[in-house]
Amino acid sequence: MVVLPVDHPLAHEKEITAAQLDGVNFVSTDPAYSGSLAPIVKAWFAQENSQPNIVQVATNILVTMNLVGMGLGVTLIPGYMNNFNTGQVVFRPIAGNVPSIALLMAWKKGEMKPALRDFIAIVQERLASVTA
C-alpha cells in the first residue's frame, strides 16, 4: 500500500506503479527497527527498477506515516495498516507486482481466553479485507 500526503500529485491515482515512485521523495523505515519491512521494500524497488529519493528514515511505521502527512514524501506500508489514517494521508494500492510481508501471531498454549479469541477474529477479519 502506498501512503501519500493528501495534496501529493499522485494522491488522485487509483493505483500506483513502482515507475511512478521512481525519483519521488520517500520516507523509509529504519531496517534496525522495522524487522523485514525495510528489506522487502528495498528489494521490491530494485526488482521493479525503480529508485525513490529517500529523504528521511524513521524508527517505526506510525512515525513514517506522520512524516508523510507532514509532506516529506511517500512511503509503503503493509495493506493491513491502512486504517491508521490521520486525515493527512491517503492510501493507494500498488499496481502490478505487489510486495508481501508475513504477519505472525503466537500465544500461550492452553485455554483460549475470550479476549484472545476476539483479537484473533479481528486480525483475521482485517487481513481478509485487504487480501480479497
Backbone as a printed PyTorch tensor [residue, N CA C, xyz], in Angstrom:
tensor([[[  0.8520,  -1.1660,   0.0000],
         [  0.0000,   0.0000,   0.0000],
         [  0.9020,   1.2350,   0.0000]],

        [[  0.5960,   2.1820,  -0.8780],
         [  1.3520,   3.4300,  -0.9430],
         [  0.6400,   4.4610,  -0.0760]],

        [[  1.3990,   5.1540,   0.7600],
         [  0.8620,   6.2320,   1.5950],
         [  1.4100,   7.5420,   1.0460]],

        [[  0.4990,   8.4770,   0.7790],
         [  0.8820,   9.7650,   0.1950],
         [  0.2300,  10.9050,   0.9730]],

        [[  0.8660,  12.0810,   0.9910],
         [  0.1770,  13.2490,   1.5490],
         [ -1.0840,  13.5190,   0.7190]],

        [[ -2.1180,  14.0430,   1.3530],
         [ -3.3810,  14.2610,   0.6440],
         [ -3.2310,  15.1790,  -0.5670]],

        [[ -2.2440,  16.0690,  -0.5430],
         [ -2.0760,  17.0060,  -1.6520],
         [ -0.9830,  16.5840,  -2.6420]],

        [[ -0.5260,  15.3510,  -2.5500],
         [  0.5150,  14.8570,  -3.4550],
         [ -0.0570,  14.6970,  -4.8690]],

        [[  0.7350,  14.9670,  -5.9050],
         [  0.2440,  14.8170,  -7.2840],
         [ -0.2890,  13.4150,  -7.6140]],

        [[  0.2070,  12.3720,  -6.9460],
         [ -0.2600,  11.0050,  -7.2100],
         [ -1.4520,  10.6040,  -6.3410]],

        [[ -1.8830,  11.4760,  -5.4410],
         [ -2.9340,  11.1280,  -4.4780],
         [ -4.2670,  10.8040,  -5.1460]],

        [[ -4.4840,  11.2720,  -6.3570],
         [ -5.7620,  11.0270,  -7.0340],
         [ -5.7260,   9.8070,  -7.9550]],

        [[ -4.5870,   9.1570,  -8.0430],
         [ -4.4800,   7.9320,  -8.8500],
         [ -5.2270,   6.7960,  -8.1550]],

        [[ -5.8030,   5.8830,  -8.9470],
         [ -6.4730,   4.7090,  -8.3650],
         [ -5.4590,   3.7140,  -7.8310]],

        [[ -4.3860,   3.5030,  -8.5820],
         [ -3.2920,   2.6070,  -8.2120],
         [ -1.9870,   3.3110,  -8.5580]],

        [[ -0.9110,   2.8760,  -7.8980],
         [  0.3940,   3.4960,  -8.1290],
         [  1.3840,   2.4050,  -8.5330]],

        [[  2.1400,   2.6690,  -9.5760],
         [  3.1620,   1.7240, -10.0230],
         [  4.5140,   2.0960,  -9.4260]],

        [[  5.4220,   1.1480,  -9.4450],
         [  6.7850,   1.4180,  -8.9830],
         [  7.4260,   2.5000,  -9.8350]],

        [[  7.1410,   2.4910, -11.1340],
         [  7.7130,   3.5050, -12.0300],
         [  7.2780,   4.9100, -11.6300]],

        [[  6.0450,   5.0500, -11.1440],
         [  5.5650,   6.3640, -10.7100],
         [  6.2880,   6.8510,  -9.4540]],

        [[  6.8780,   5.9250,  -8.7020],
         [  7.5960,   6.2920,  -7.4770],
         [  9.0830,   6.5310,  -7.7210]],

        [[  9.5360,   6.2900,  -8.9400],
         [ 10.9420,   6.4930,  -9.2710],
         [ 11.3010,   7.9720,  -9.1070]],

        [[ 12.2810,   8.2510,  -8.2470],
         [ 12.7340,   9.6180,  -8.0090],
         [ 11.8820,  10.4210,  -7.0460]],

        [[ 10.7670,   9.8620,  -6.5960],
         [  9.8640,  10.5630,  -5.6790],
         [ 10.4620,  10.5630,  -4.2710]],

        [[ 10.2950,  11.6670,  -3.5450],
         [ 10.7560,  11.7180,  -2.1540],
         [ 10.0730,  10.6150,  -1.3570]],

        [[ 10.8710,   9.8550,  -0.6040],
         [ 10.3930,   8.6510,   0.0710],
         [ 10.8450,   8.6500,   1.5210]],

        [[  9.9090,   8.3360,   2.4200],
         [ 10.2150,   8.1840,   3.8400],
         [ 10.2960,   6.6900,   4.1130]],

        [[ 11.4570,   6.2410,   4.5390],
         [ 11.7060,   4.8180,   4.7500],
         [ 11.6670,   4.4830,   6.2390]],

        [[ 11.4210,   3.2130,   6.5280],
         [ 11.5650,   2.7510,   7.9070],
         [ 12.9900,   2.2530,   8.1020]],

        [[ 13.5010,   2.4500,   9.2900],
         [ 14.8650,   2.0530,   9.6290],
         [ 14.9470,   0.5270,   9.6990]],

        [[ 15.8350,  -0.0930,   8.9300],
         [ 15.9570,  -1.5560,   8.9650],
         [ 16.2370,  -2.1010,  10.3650]],

        [[ 16.8820,  -1.3180,  11.2150],
         [ 17.1880,  -1.7770,  12.5720],
         [ 15.9330,  -1.9040,  13.4250]],

        [[ 14.8520,  -1.2180,  13.0380],
         [ 13.6310,  -1.2170,  13.8460],
         [ 12.4180,  -1.7980,  13.1370]],

        [[ 12.5030,  -2.0050,  11.8400],
         [ 11.2980,  -2.3710,  11.0930],
         [ 11.1750,  -3.8550,  10.7830]],

        [[ 12.0680,  -4.6610,  11.3210],
         [ 12.0050,  -6.0840,  11.0090],
         [ 12.2430,  -6.3110,   9.5340]],

        [[ 11.3540,  -7.0330,   8.8980],
         [ 11.5540,  -7.3730,   7.4870],
         [ 11.0030,  -6.3300,   6.5190]],

        [[ 10.2880,  -5.3210,   7.0090],
         [  9.6520,  -4.3660,   6.0970],
         [ 10.6550,  -3.6230,   5.2200]],

        [[ 11.6590,  -3.0080,   5.8100],
         [ 12.6210,  -2.2070,   5.0310],
         [ 13.3280,  -3.0410,   3.9570]],

        [[ 13.8280,  -4.2400,   4.2760],
         [ 14.4630,  -5.0390,   3.2180],
         [ 13.4930,  -5.4680,   2.1110]],

        [[ 12.2500,  -5.7470,   2.4670],
         [ 11.2550,  -6.1310,   1.4580],
         [ 10.9860,  -4.9640,   0.5120]],

        [[ 10.8350,  -3.7670,   1.0740],
         [ 10.5850,  -2.5770,   0.2530],
         [ 11.7830,  -2.2950,  -0.6480]],

        [[ 12.9810,  -2.3720,  -0.0800],
         [ 14.2000,  -2.1200,  -0.8620],
         [ 14.3170,  -3.1200,  -2.0150]],

        [[ 14.0820,  -4.3970,  -1.7280],
         [ 14.1670,  -5.4350,  -2.7620],
         [ 13.0990,  -5.2390,  -3.8360]],

        [[ 11.9050,  -4.8210,  -3.4240],
         [ 10.8280,  -4.5950,  -4.3880],
         [ 11.1890,  -3.4740,  -5.3550]],

        [[ 11.6950,  -2.3600,  -4.8160],
         [ 12.1030,  -1.2610,  -5.6970],
         [ 13.1960,  -1.7230,  -6.6640]],

        [[ 14.1660,  -2.4910,  -6.1750],
         [ 15.2460,  -2.9800,  -7.0420],
         [ 14.6910,  -3.8890,  -8.1380]],

        [[ 13.7940,  -4.7890,  -7.7600],
         [ 13.1810,  -5.7120,  -8.7220],
         [ 12.3970,  -4.9530,  -9.7940]],

        [[ 11.7880,  -3.8530,  -9.3960],
         [ 10.9700,  -3.0650, -10.3170],
         [ 11.7770,  -1.9940, -11.0560]],

        [[ 13.1050,  -1.9870, -10.8450],
         [ 13.9880,  -0.9930, -11.4750],
         [ 13.5350,   0.4360, -11.1990]],

        [[ 13.1460,   0.6660,  -9.9570],
         [ 12.6900,   1.9830,  -9.5280],
         [ 13.5360,   2.4090,  -8.3330]],

        [[ 13.8600,   3.6810,  -8.2570],
         [ 14.7010,   4.1720,  -7.1630],
         [ 14.0830,   5.4440,  -6.5870]],

        [[ 13.4030,   5.3310,  -5.4400],
         [ 12.8710,   6.5440,  -4.8250],
         [ 14.0060,   7.3640,  -4.2120]],

        [[ 13.7190,   8.6050,  -3.9280],
         [ 14.6800,   9.5000,  -3.2920],
         [ 14.4230,   9.4830,  -1.7800]],

        [[ 15.2010,   8.6880,  -1.0400],
         [ 14.9810,   8.5690,   0.4070],
         [ 15.4150,   9.8660,   1.0790]],

        [[ 14.4360,  10.5620,   1.6760],
         [ 14.6980,  11.8540,   2.3100],
         [ 14.7030,  11.7680,   3.8310]],

        [[ 14.1390,  10.6910,   4.3770],
         [ 14.0640,  10.5390,   5.8330],
         [ 13.9320,   9.0570,   6.1530]],

        [[ 14.5380,   8.6480,   7.2650],
         [ 14.4070,   7.2810,   7.7690],
         [ 13.8190,   7.3820,   9.1690]],

        [[ 12.7370,   6.6570,   9.4170],
         [ 12.0420,   6.7200,  10.7060],
         [ 12.1150,   5.3730,  11.4130]],

        [[ 11.9210,   5.4060,  12.7230],
         [ 12.0770,   4.1940,  13.5280],
         [ 10.8730,   3.2620,  13.4950]],

        [[  9.6970,   3.7580,  13.1050],
         [  8.5490,   2.8560,  13.0190],
         [  7.5420,   3.3740,  11.9950]],

        [[  6.5940,   2.5290,  11.6640],
         [  5.6470,   2.8500,  10.6000],
         [  4.7790,   4.0510,  10.9550]],

        [[  4.3560,   4.1690,  12.2110],
         [  3.4910,   5.2900,  12.5750],
         [  4.2180,   6.6210,  12.4410]],

        [[  5.4830,   6.6690,  12.8460],
         [  6.2800,   7.8870,  12.6550],
         [  6.4390,   8.1530,  11.1600]],

        [[  6.7020,   7.1050,  10.4060],
         [  6.8420,   7.2360,   8.9550],
         [  5.5870,   7.8540,   8.3470]],

        [[  4.4170,   7.3440,   8.7230],
         [  3.1710,   7.8640,   8.1710],
         [  2.9320,   9.3120,   8.5960]],

        [[  3.3220,   9.6760,   9.8140],
         [  3.1880,  11.0700,  10.2450],
         [  4.0970,  11.9800,   9.4300]],

        [[  5.3040,  11.5190,   9.1340],
         [  6.2170,  12.3090,   8.3010],
         [  5.6580,  12.4720,   6.8880]],

        [[  5.0250,  11.4280,   6.3780],
         [  4.3570,  11.5300,   5.0770],
         [  3.2470,  12.5790,   5.1620]],

        [[  2.4600,  12.5340,   6.2320],
         [  1.3840,  13.5020,   6.4180],
         [  1.8740,  14.9350,   6.4930]],

        [[  3.1220,  15.1130,   6.9480],
         [  3.7270,  16.4460,   7.0120],
         [  4.2540,  16.8860,   5.6460]],

        [[  4.1870,  15.9930,   4.6560],
         [  4.5860,  16.3520,   3.3040],
         [  6.0250,  16.0420,   2.9440]],

        [[  6.7270,  15.2490,   3.7820],
         [  8.1260,  14.9480,   3.4870],
         [  8.3050,  14.0150,   2.3010]],

        [[  7.3210,  13.1960,   2.0120],
         [  7.4350,  12.2450,   0.9170],
         [  6.3190,  11.2320,   0.9750]],

        [[  6.5370,  10.0800,   0.3610],
         [  5.5790,   8.9810,   0.3530],
         [  6.2430,   7.7800,   1.0230]],

        [[  5.4720,   6.7300,   1.2850],
         [  6.0470,   5.5100,   1.8420],
         [  5.2030,   4.3160,   1.4240]],

        [[  5.6960,   3.1300,   1.7210],
         [  4.9540,   1.8860,   1.5230],
         [  4.7190,   1.2500,   2.8810]],

        [[  3.5210,   0.7100,   3.0710],
         [  3.1870,   0.0110,   4.3090],
         [  2.4570,  -1.2820,   3.9540]],

        [[  2.4050,  -2.2260,   4.9040],
         [  1.5660,  -3.4050,   4.6740],
         [  0.0990,  -2.9740,   4.5580]],

        [[ -0.6450,  -3.6220,   3.6870],
         [ -2.0390,  -3.2560,   3.4520],
         [ -2.9160,  -3.2940,   4.6820]],

        [[ -2.6050,  -4.1510,   5.6390],
         [ -3.4490,  -4.2570,   6.8250],
         [ -3.3400,  -3.0380,   7.7320]],

        [[ -2.4360,  -2.1190,   7.4450],
         [ -2.2810,  -0.9240,   8.2830],
         [ -3.0030,   0.2910,   7.7160]],

        [[ -3.7940,   0.1240,   6.6850],
         [ -4.3930,   1.2930,   6.0450],
         [ -5.5410,   1.9220,   6.8240]],

        [[ -5.8100,   1.4580,   8.0100],
         [ -6.8420,   2.0960,   8.8290],
         [ -6.2440,   3.0910,   9.8220]],

        [[ -4.9470,   3.2960,   9.7930],
         [ -4.2900,   4.2550,  10.6770],
         [ -4.2420,   5.6200,   9.9980]],

        [[ -5.3850,   6.1060,   9.5780],
         [ -5.4220,   7.3470,   8.8210],
         [ -5.5220,   8.5480,   9.7440]],

        [[ -4.6150,   9.4790,   9.5520],
         [ -4.5900,  10.7050,  10.3520],
         [ -5.3790,  11.8230,   9.6880]],

        [[ -5.8880,  11.5910,   8.4970],
         [ -6.5600,  12.6350,   7.7430],
         [ -5.5950,  13.4430,   6.8920]],

        [[ -4.3060,  13.2480,   7.1110],
         [ -3.2800,  13.9680,   6.3570],
         [ -2.6970,  13.1280,   5.2260]],

        [[ -3.1130,  11.8640,   5.1520],
         [ -2.5710,  10.9570,   4.1430],
         [ -3.7000,  10.2340,   3.4150]],

        [[ -3.3620,   9.7030,   2.2430],
         [ -4.2670,   8.8220,   1.5120],
         [ -3.5230,   7.5230,   1.2210]],

        [[ -4.2670,   6.4600,   1.0700],
         [ -3.7100,   5.1410,   0.7970],
         [ -4.1220,   4.7160,  -0.6040]],

        [[ -3.1520,   4.2570,  -1.3710],
         [ -3.4340,   3.7840,  -2.7160],
         [ -2.7780,   2.4230,  -2.9080]],

        [[ -3.4970,   1.4900,  -3.5380],
         [ -2.9040,   0.1770,  -3.7870],
         [ -1.7720,   0.2640,  -4.8060]],

        [[ -0.8960,  -0.7030,  -4.7180],
         [  0.2130,  -0.8230,  -5.6630],
         [ -0.2870,  -1.5960,  -6.8770]],

        [[ -0.0150,  -1.0720,  -8.0560],
         [ -0.3870,  -1.7570,  -9.2950],
         [  0.7170,  -2.7370,  -9.6710]],

        [[  0.3250,  -3.8550, -10.2410],
         [  1.3200,  -4.8170, -10.7090],
         [  1.8190,  -5.7260,  -9.6110]],

        [[  3.1050,  -5.9890,  -9.6440],
         [  3.7580,  -6.8950,  -8.7050],
         [  3.7840,  -6.2770,  -7.3070]],

        [[  3.0200,  -6.8360,  -6.3920],
         [  2.8970,  -6.2750,  -5.0470],
         [  3.7970,  -7.0310,  -4.0790]],

        [[  4.6430,  -6.3010,  -3.3320],
         [  5.4630,  -6.9890,  -2.3290],
         [  4.5690,  -7.5060,  -1.2030]],

        [[  5.0030,  -8.5580,  -0.5450],
         [  4.2070,  -9.0870,   0.5670],
         [  5.0780,  -9.2260,   1.8050]],

        [[  4.4050,  -9.2340,   2.9430],
         [  5.0820,  -9.3760,   4.2270],
         [  4.2500, -10.3290,   5.0770]],

        [[  4.9140, -11.1890,   5.8100],
         [  4.2100, -12.1510,   6.6600],
         [  3.8350, -11.5000,   7.9870]],

        [[  2.6620, -11.8340,   8.4680],
         [  2.2240, -11.4000,   9.7930],
         [  2.0100, -12.6670,  10.6080]],

        [[  2.7690, -12.8070,  11.6680],
         [  2.6890, -13.9970,  12.5090],
         [  2.0920, -13.6390,  13.8600]],

        [[  1.3400, -14.5780,  14.4170],
         [  0.7790, -14.4100,  15.7610],
         [  1.1420, -15.6440,  16.5730]],

        [[  1.3970, -15.4310,  17.8380],
         [  1.6920, -16.5500,  18.7400],
         [  1.0360, -16.2760,  20.0820]],

        [[  0.6190, -17.3320,  20.7460],
         [  0.0500, -17.1950,  22.0750],
         [  0.3250, -18.4530,  22.8590]],

        [[  0.1900, -18.3270,  24.1590],
         [  0.4800, -19.4360,  25.0640],
         [ -0.5310, -20.5650,  24.8540]],

        [[  0.0030, -21.7690,  24.7530],
         [ -0.8330, -22.9460,  24.5660],
         [ -1.6940, -23.1520,  25.8090]],

        [[ -2.9020, -23.5610,  25.6010],
         [ -3.8010, -23.8020,  26.7230],
         [ -5.1590, -23.1800,  26.4650]],

        [[ -5.8340, -22.8620,  27.5500],
         [ -7.1800, -22.2940,  27.4420],
         [ -7.1550, -20.9410,  26.7280]],

        [[ -7.9990, -20.8270,  25.7300],
         [ -8.0640, -19.5750,  24.9790],
         [ -9.0870, -18.6520,  25.6390]],

        [[ -8.6110, -17.5290,  26.1270],
         [ -9.4710, -16.5420,  26.7860],
         [-10.3270, -15.8180,  25.7360]],

        [[-11.4920, -15.3090,  26.1380],
         [-12.3580, -14.5910,  25.1960],
         [-11.6670, -13.3970,  24.5280]],

        [[-10.8530, -12.6700,  25.2640],
         [-10.1650, -11.5070,  24.6800],
         [ -9.2190, -11.9500,  23.5630]],

        [[ -8.5180, -13.0600,  23.7630],
         [ -7.6180, -13.5740,  22.7340],
         [ -8.4140, -14.0330,  21.5170]],

        [[ -9.4990, -14.7320,  21.7550],
         [-10.3510, -15.2030,  20.6620],
         [-10.8700, -14.0080,  19.8430]],

        [[-11.2960, -12.9570,  20.5470],
         [-11.7820, -11.7510,  19.8610],
         [-10.6680, -11.0890,  19.0580]],

        [[ -9.4740, -11.0220,  19.6460],
         [ -8.3410, -10.4080,  18.9630],
         [ -8.0030, -11.1770,  17.6850]],

        [[ -7.9620, -12.4900,  17.7780],
         [ -7.6690, -13.3250,  16.6060],
         [ -8.7280, -13.1030,  15.5270]],

        [[ -9.9880, -13.0300,  15.9210],
         [-11.0670, -12.8060,  14.9570],
         [-10.9140, -11.4550,  14.2610]],

        [[-10.5410, -10.4310,  15.0160],
         [-10.3510,  -9.0940,  14.4350],
         [ -9.2020,  -9.1150,  13.4310]],

        [[ -8.0940,  -9.7590,  13.8000],
         [ -6.9430,  -9.8340,  12.8940],
         [ -7.3210, -10.5910,  11.6260]],

        [[ -7.9990, -11.7190,  11.7750],
         [ -8.4070, -12.4960,  10.6000],
         [ -9.3480, -11.6910,   9.7040]],

        [[-10.2780, -10.9780,  10.3140],
         [-11.2110, -10.1520,   9.5460],
         [-10.4680,  -9.0430,   8.8030]],

        [[ -9.5450,  -8.4050,   9.4940],
         [ -8.7830,  -7.3010,   8.9010],
         [ -7.9320,  -7.8050,   7.7320]],

        [[ -7.2700,  -8.9370,   7.9310],
         [ -6.4390,  -9.4890,   6.8650],
         [ -7.2800,  -9.9280,   5.6770]],

        [[ -8.4450, -10.4870,   5.9420],
         [ -9.3250, -10.9130,   4.8500],
         [ -9.7610,  -9.7180,   4.0120]],

        [[ -9.9580,  -8.5710,   4.6520],
         [-10.4250,  -7.3930,   3.9130],
         [ -9.3470,  -6.8010,   3.0120]],

        [[ -8.0700,  -7.0190,   3.3210],
         [ -7.0050,  -6.4530,   2.4830],
         [ -6.4370,  -7.4590,   1.4900]],

        [[ -6.7680,  -8.7270,   1.6490],
         [ -6.2620,  -9.7270,   0.7130],
         [ -7.3230, -10.1630,  -0.2910]],

        [[ -8.5440,  -9.6880,  -0.0940],
         [ -9.6410, -10.0790,  -1.0030],
         [ -9.5740,  -9.3310,  -2.3090]]])
